[in-house]
Amino acid sequence: MENIEIKVPKTEDVDSFTVIFWHYQEGDMVARGEDILELATEKTTFNITAPSSGRLITLKYPEGSVVKPGDLIAVLEKSEVKDE
């Protein structure tokens, strides 16, 4: 199985993000495009979506953690199920 690293997006004007809410837990199956994580900055919140269907095998930071652009935040094990 192929593992996909999910990283905090890199932006020009944001130095850090706060992990607000995980929509899934380790071991849960997700479909491509589903919201898996909500992040916040001082000005806005946004969701990180699953880049592929599969199982979330690692969530690196608990809710409330401060993360930086480029940080590895989760690992998704790509499944054999077809993406829709």
LINDATA-V854481 format. One record per residue. N is the residue number from 1. RES is the residue in one small letter. SS is DSSP state (h for helix, s for strand, l for the rest). PHI is phi in whole degrees, 0 to 359 (999 if undefined). OMEGA is omega in whole degrees, -180 to 180 (NA if undefined). Layout:
n=[N/N]
res=[RES/RES]
ss=[SS/SS]
phi=[PHI/PHI]
omega=[OMEGA/OMEGA]
This chain:
n=[1/2/3/4/5/6/7/8/9/10/11/12/13/14/15/16/17/18/19/20/21/22/23/24/25/26/27/28/29/30/31/32/33/34/35/36/37/38/39/40/41/42/43/44/45/46/47/48/49/50/51/52/53/54/55/56/57/58/59/60/61/62/63/64/65/66/67/68/69/70/71/72/73/74/75/76/77/78/79/80/81/82/83/84]
res=[m/e/n/i/e/i/k/v/p/k/t/e/d/v/d/s/f/t/v/i/f/w/h/y/q/e/g/d/m/v/a/r/g/e/d/i/l/e/l/a/t/e/k/t/t/f/n/i/t/a/p/s/s/g/r/l/i/t/l/k/y/p/e/g/s/v/v/k/p/g/d/l/i/a/v/l/e/k/s/e/v/k/d/e]
ss=[l/l/s/s/s/s/s/l/l/l/l/l/l/l/l/l/s/s/s/s/s/s/l/l/l/l/l/l/s/s/l/l/l/l/s/s/s/s/s/s/l/l/l/l/s/s/s/s/s/l/l/l/l/s/s/s/s/s/s/l/l/l/l/l/l/s/s/l/l/l/l/s/s/s/s/s/s/s/l/l/l/l/l/l]
phi=[999/270/260/245/276/253/243/295/297/268/228/288/249/238/266/205/228/248/286/268/204/270/282/225/246/303/94/285/273/228/255/306/90/286/293/246/207/251/245/226/244/297/254/205/237/204/254/261/254/290/285/201/284/164/248/285/259/215/245/281/230/284/303/96/288/260/235/246/307/92/296/288/250/200/233/247/271/298/261/278/293/292/288/266]
omega=[179/175/179/177/176/-176/175/-178/177/178/-177/-170/-179/-179/-179/179/173/176/-177/-173/170/178/180/178/175/180/-179/174/177/176/179/178/178/174/178/-173/174/177/179/169/178/-173/-172/171/177/-178/170/-179/178/180/-178/172/178/-178/174/-176/179/169/-170/-173/177/176/-178/-180/173/-178/-178/177/180/178/173/-175/-180/175/-179/174/-177/-179/177/180/-180/172/178/NA]
